[in-house]
Amino acid sequence: MPGNSQRRNRRTTSKKPRAVGSGGQRRQSLEGRGRTLPADERPWHKAYSGEDVPKRTAWKQEKDRRKAAAEGHGDPKARRGPRRGDPGRPGGRRGGEDTPELLVGRNPVAEALRAHVPCTALYVAQKMDADDRVTEAVRIAGNRGIAIMEVSRAELDRLSGGALHQGLGLQVPPFAYEPFDDVLAAALESKAAAPLLVALDGVTDPRNLGAVVRSAAAFGAHGAFLPERRAAGMTATAWRASAGAATRLPIARVVNLTRALKACQAEGFLVVGLDADGELPLYELQAALDPLVLVVGSEGRGVSRLVGETCDLRVSIPMSSDVESLNASVAAAVALAEVARRRAASDLPAGPPPATPTGPRH
């Protein structure tokens, strides 16, 4: 029947998909943006040769404004603060040199507070099982007037960059380094003993750095200095390893360690490098009584080539042949202890003269 066939045809044609157009967008994308202006026709280019100089000036001002906004003075994203792992973020994996650092963990935080490490805030996670370390940290922070911030565990996770914090975090401000010239001048002006400085050549472990600073303060050094690049700085970890000695010992950072050592030599210091292959045993160092700079090398390669060539002497520590070398901080402690022993022995008064025999001679 004709009526049925027409219905079937209409039903069949209604199932065909309808073509969907792009709305002219493809055609517009093919049109392009016109010709590229040469440099001398762009008002914002330095090669612009037109007369519309005010237009170029206005464009430069707008560019400077956008740059300032992107740096945090107007950009909403910049005002939101750095994200996880950014250099300027406390507790981030790439913490900046001039930004606060977050020391986390119950033992590290408690030890840092006991050692009077400078800090600005104590973060305590909500609803955690407190033990003696947490109680002690809160008590010390309260007695010292440190702000105690109770935050959620998620917030502490964000602040610590995902590190294992155990519910405690301590915000430590950037370390205040002394100018190298001031450290050198203060050592020369000391009248208690011969000037003694410690130089660290590429020590990259902050725990070793803190341990060397602690030994230097314990054995009478007048200061320490280290390079700015490719070396550990006084981070929260180094603060804790120094057990508070960093507050008593002036520490400087220098751009060029070799140049700083030569400046010390010009002031009359003898530069002595600790080297496993040194030509002079430590226990034969007669120059320990003179103004001295003790150079401690890095953990892996020891004293670098240029620094080694600058040293006046290379000193080795005698030890059993079964042990290849000592840790950098342990070697520094042994050498500083020997220098202190020699200086203390030289200050001892001379003993009484031997008794003259009075009996009959044979």
Secondary structure, DSSP 8 states (H G I E B T S, - for coil): -HHHHHHHHHHHHHTS------TTHHHHHHH-S-----GGG-TTSTT--SS-HHHHHHHHHHHHHHHHIIIIIS-HHHHT---TT-TTSTT-TT--TTS-EEEESHHHHHHHHHTT---SEEEEETT----HHHHHHHHHHHHTT-EEEEE-HHHHHHHTTT---TTEEEEE-------HHHHHHHHHH--SSS-EEEEESS---HHHHHHHHHHHHHTT--EEEEESSSS----HHHHHHTTTGGGTS-EEEES-HHHHHHHHHHTT-EEEEE-TT-SEEGGG-GGGGS-EEEEE-BTTTBS-HHHHHH-SEEEE----TT-----HHHHHHHHHHHHHHHHHHHHS----------S---
